[in-house]
């Protein structure tokens, strides 16, 4: 059981480094500026915004979310008392 714990710990650490890298690779989003105060919010409803999920940027965003969920579950599993 100790070996399984350390294998999962190494997977967790590699996943954490990979998640940080994926977050740093993403494009910076603006906070909305004065448009959010004036109630305009997200008015940029362009062709690019509608089809962003199909691009590499959208795929990176999706994989980042899935990776974060995977790491949260793995962190919970590593805290279980079966390893101690």
C-alpha positions in Angstrom: 0.0 0.0 0.0 3.0 2.3 0.6 4.2 1.8 -3.0 0.7 2.8 -4.3 0.7 5.9 -2.2 4.1 7.0 -3.5 3.1 6.3 -7.1 0.0 8.3 -6.7 2.0 11.1 -5.1 4.4 11.3 -8.0 1.4 11.3 -10.4 -0.1 14.1 -8.3 3.0 16.2 -8.4 3.5 15.8 -12.1 -0.1 16.7 -12.6 0.3 19.8 -10.5 3.2 21.0 -12.5 1.3 20.3 -15.8 -1.7 22.1 -14.6 0.3 25.2 -13.7 1.9 25.1 -17.1 -1.5 24.7 -18.8 -2.8 27.7 -16.9 0.2 29.8 -17.8 -0.2 28.9 -21.5 -3.8 30.3 -21.6 -4.6 33.7 -23.0 -5.1 36.5 -20.5 -8.7 37.6 -20.2 -9.7 41.2 -19.5 -11.9 42.0 -16.6 -14.3 43.9 -18.8 -13.2 47.4 -17.8 -15.8 50.2 -18.0 -18.1 48.0 -20.1 -18.9 45.9 -17.1 -19.7 48.9 -15.0 -22.0 50.4 -17.7 -23.9 47.1 -18.0 -22.5 46.1 -21.4 -20.7 43.1 -20.1 -19.5 40.7 -22.8 -20.7 42.4 -26.0 -18.0 40.7 -28.1 -20.2 38.1 -29.7 -18.0 37.5 -32.7 -17.5 34.5 -34.9 -14.3 33.7 -33.0 -16.1 33.8 -29.6 -18.8 31.5 -30.9 -16.3 28.9 -32.3 -13.6 29.2 -29.7 -14.3 25.7 -28.2 -13.2 24.1 -31.5 -9.8 25.8 -31.5 -6.6 24.8 -29.7 -7.3 27.5 -27.2 -10.7 26.0 -26.4 -9.2 22.5 -26.1 -6.5 23.8 -23.7 -9.2 25.4 -21.6 -11.2 22.2 -21.5 -8.2 20.0 -20.6 -7.3 22.5 -17.9 -10.7 22.1 -16.3 -10.6 18.3 -16.6 -7.1 18.3 -15.1 -8.1 20.4 -12.2 -11.0 18.0 -11.4 -8.7 15.0 -11.7 -6.2 16.6 -9.3 -8.9 17.5 -6.8 -10.2 13.9 -6.8 -6.6 12.5 -6.6 -5.9 14.9 -3.6 -9.0 13.5 -1.9 -7.9 9.9 -2.5 -4.4 10.6 -1.2 -5.9 12.0 2.1 -7.9 8.8 2.7 -6.8 6.9 5.8 -6.1 3.7 3.9 -2.6 4.9 3.2 -1.7 5.5 6.8 
